Amino acid sequence: PMAGLNLEEVEDMARFILDINEEERWKVTCVLVEHDMGVVMDISHQVLVLDFGNMITDGLPQEVSKNPQVVNAYLGEEDLYITRR
């Protein structure tokens, strides 16, 4: 839902999603499909990461963000040419 939004709009949308999720009388679970990993890690209680349709891992955001497969999938492998300079 964050694609094409400016920073202020992203913050508003994230707050809106959190408000829905935190409204106890609604008793809802929010499923968020998002490529902005900063947003995902900031507003999620549980994260499941896919890479080309295959699950890499799931867990708490702080655990998932340290997973080497997640780092590789979303940040890319270290470029050996650059590191040898």
Number of C-alpha atoms within 10 A of each C-alpha: 12 16 9 8 12 10 10 9 12 17 14 13 16 17 13 12 16 14 11 15 17 14 10 9 7 9 10 11 9 12 11 12 11 12 12 12 11 10 15 18 16 11 16 17 11 15 20 15 19 13 12 8 7 8 10 16 15 14 13 13 18 13 12 20 17 10 13 11 17 17 13 11 14 12 9 10 11 9 8 8 7 7 7 6 5
